[in-house]
Each structure stands twice: as structure tokens, then as C-alpha cells.
């Protein structure tokens, strides 16, 4: 995968916040990927000695695993809510550079614009890779939403400071919703559509679920 160098990772938390504020306006909040044949999933884990990122490439619509890569990096940035990309992105980038195939769509385990400065890790990675990217998080970082219906596909908008920043989406009856937001080069409606299209009976989309397992074991 081609990677763009947009910023340094050797920065302080205050410098990281400034970088997020500079990059957030570059996020493209519209678009609907067409002729999607390859979907990537990205997730990270924290083994005792650092951070491990995993990237998988699935065919679509079969969602068969075609390629996978992991990368291990030391932890060099402190845990600061809202600044996870500066802790996790270097490992993700290293894993992406091992992937020979460019996907049509990427699903990242984390927030996109559903973030205090509208640049969660999914948006940051989406800008770096310059590809349509979705944030699909397991928990809410900022904002509120009304109760979500119990059926697959039910969703409610997440609002923050008067703006819709994402969707609480039920992907499977009887499980908690996931929190979907724009990463880059996609609309919220398209992001919801593709998260559902990539689910196969589990709470998480299949590429994201496969990346989660790949990051947790070698």
C-alpha cells in the first residue's frame, strides 16, 4: 500500500493536537466507493513489549482472506485519549507497507471524525493512505445518541456540539451497537452501508474481525 508522510510521529501531546487540528480540514466527508472488490481491515493489539498492528485484505463480496500482514513497534507515545493515532499509527503504517494489494475500502477499528478534533485514527490513516476509510469503533468517544432499535441495520445519529459525527449501528440483534464514522473519502450513509455489507453474523465487520484476530496472535 502506498503511504503518504503527512506528519512526524516523534512529537509531544500538545504538538500532536496541533497536527490533528491542521489535518482535520483535509478529511473528505463525501463519496461512495464503487466496484468494491477488495476490503481491508485494520486493528492493533498491545503485547507486553510494544504494539502490534494487523492489516488484512478480503475479497468482496465473499470476504475471503487474500493477504495479511502484521508489524510490531515499540510504544513511544503515552496513552492520551484522543491521541491514539500517535501511539498506534506507526505500527499500522509499517504493516500497510508490507501489503502488496491496494484495497478499494478500509475499515479501521477506531474513530473517524467522531472525535473531539474530528481526526480519530481512522481519519488519520485515511489521509495517510488516501483511500476511502471507515471508522468502526466498539465504544463511544464523544457525542450522544438516542436508543438504537434491536434489529440489524437499525441506527441512530451520534451528535456532538450540534453536529452529526457518526452513527450508533446495530449490526446483530442481541449485541451492542458499533459506532461508525467517516474516516475519509466516504459519506456517513455509505459508511453505514459498507459496515453492514461486510458483516457476516458477528458484531464486527469481517475484515475488522479478522484483523483483530491477526493482531492478537502471530
PAZA-685290 format. One line per 3 residues: for each residue x, y, z of C-alpha. Coordinates in steps of 0.05 Angstrom, whole numbers, plus 5000, padded with zeros to 4 digits. Layout:
BEGIN
X:Y:Z | ... $
***
This chain:
BEGIN
5000:5000:5000 | 5025:5070:4985 | 5036:5113:5046 $
5040:5189:5048 | 5083:5223:5100 | 5038:5277:5129 $
5070:5289:5197 | 5123:5269:5246 | 5107:5218:5299 $
5162:5240:5346 | 5121:5296:5378 | 5093:5317:5445 $
5019:5312:5462 | 5010:5386:5451 | 5044:5382:5383 $
5000:5322:5366 | 4938:5363:5380 | 4963:5418:5334 $
4975:5367:5279 | 4904:5340:5287 | 4876:5410:5281 $
4916:5422:5218 | 4897:5356:5185 | 4823:5352:5203 $
4800:5401:5149 | 4833:5356:5096 | 4785:5298:5110 $
4736:5288:5053 | 4667:5273:5083 | 4632:5250:5020 $
4635:5195:4969 | 4612:5124:4959 | 4662:5072:4935 $
4641:5037:4871 | 4660:4969:4844 | 4688:4948:4911 $
4726:4883:4904 | 4778:4888:4960 | 4764:4910:5032 $
4818:4920:5084 | 4811:4913:5159 | 4859:4945:5208 $
4867:4933:5283 | 4921:4936:5336 | 4938:4898:5399 $
4984:4914:5457 | 5030:4856:5474 | 5075:4864:5534 $
5134:4891:5495 | 5100:4943:5450 | 5045:4948:5398 $
5025:4901:5342 | 4985:4924:5282 | 4949:4878:5233 $
4923:4892:5163 | 4882:4842:5124 | 4855:4844:5053 $
4790:4808:5039 | 4755:4796:4973 | 4685:4825:4967 $
4631:4801:4970 | 4658:4734:4992 | 4702:4766:5045 $
4754:4712:5036 | 4822:4729:5065 | 4872:4743:5009 $
4930:4776:5044 | 4951:4795:5115 | 5010:4829:5148 $
5030:4847:5219 | 5082:4895:5246 | 5110:4904:5316 $
5135:4971:5342 | 5156:4997:5410 | 5110:5043:5447 $
5139:5112:5443 | 5078:5156:5455 | 5038:5158:5521 $
4966:5137:5526 | 4925:5201:5517 | 4851:5196:5500 $
4840:5228:5432 | 4913:5218:5410 | 4913:5144:5396 $
4937:5152:5325 | 5004:5178:5350 | 5011:5116:5392 $
4986:5065:5341 | 4995:5093:5271 | 5070:5078:5264 $
5056:5004:5271 | 4996:5008:5225 | 5037:5043:5172 $
5092:4990:5178 | 5040:4935:5168 | 5008:4971:5109 $
5076:4977:5075 | 5080:4901:5075 | 5014:4894:5037 $
5023:4888:4962 | 4950:4899:4944 | 4914:4966:4947 $
4843:4958:4974 | 4782:4995:4950 | 4757:5008:5020 $
4787:5005:5091 | 4753:4992:5157 | 4793:5014:5218 $
4779:4992:5289 | 4772:5062:5318 | 4742:5130:5309 $
4740:5172:5246 | 4711:5242:5253 | 4674:5221:5316 $
4730:5253:5355 | 4739:5318:5395 | 4780:5348:5338 $
4748:5307:5282 | 4811:5267:5268 | 4809:5199:5301 $
4856:5144:5279 | 4811:5122:5221 | 4812:5192:5192 $
4887:5200:5203 | 4901:5133:5169 | 4852:5150:5114 $
4890:5213:5098 | 4957:5177:5101 | 4933:5123:5053 $
4889:5170:5012 | 4835:5117:5006 | 4761:5111:5026 $
4763:5095:5100 | 4712:5080:5154 | 4719:5084:5229 $
4683:5027:5265 | 4693:5032:5340 | 4669:4987:5396 $
4657:5044:5444 | 4636:5117:5441 | 4689:5170:5449 $
4648:5234:5444 | 4576:5252:5430 | 4508:5224:5447 $
4454:5184:5411 | 4383:5160:5423 | 4369:5087:5438 $
4382:5042:5378 | 4329:4993:5354 | 4342:4919:5364 $
4341:4897:5291 | 4401:4891:5245 | 4411:4956:5208 $
4376:5000:5260 | 4417:5062:5276 | 4416:5130:5309 $
4458:5191:5293 | 4514:5209:5341 | 4514:5284:5354 $
4569:5326:5385 | 4567:5402:5393 | 4506:5406:5348 $
4537:5365:5291 | 4524:5294:5268 | 4591:5259:5273 $
4573:5186:5266 | 4522:5131:5276 | 4508:5080:5330 $
4492:5020:5287 | 4462:4953:5306 | 4498:4900:5265 $
4469:4840:5301 | 4407:4831:5344 | 4424:4820:5417 $
4492:4854:5415 | 4515:4924:5430 | 4517:4973:5371 $
4582:4993:5337 | 4600:5066:5327 | 4610:5083:5254 $
4640:5148:5229 | 4671:5177:5167 | 4745:5162:5160 $
4760:5194:5093 | 4731:5198:5023 | 4663:5169:5043 $
4595:5194:5068 | 4564:5171:5133 | 4508:5137:5095 $
4558:5099:5052 | 4599:5080:5114 | 4537:5050:5147 $
4521:5012:5083 | 4590:4982:5077 | 4596:4963:5150 $
4532:4924:5144 | 4553:4894:5077 | 4616:4867:5109 $
4583:4836:5170 | 4574:4760:5169 | 4535:4744:5231 $
4582:4777:5281 | 4581:4845:5314 | 4642:4869:5276 $
4652:4872:5200 | 4691:4811:5177 | 4755:4847:5154 $
4758:4883:5221 | 4745:4818:5259 | 4799:4782:5220 $
4848:4839:5234 | 4831:4835:5308 | 4850:4761:5310 $
4912:4772:5268 | 4936:4827:5315 | 4924:4785:5376 $
4964:4725:5353 | 5024:4711:5309 $
***
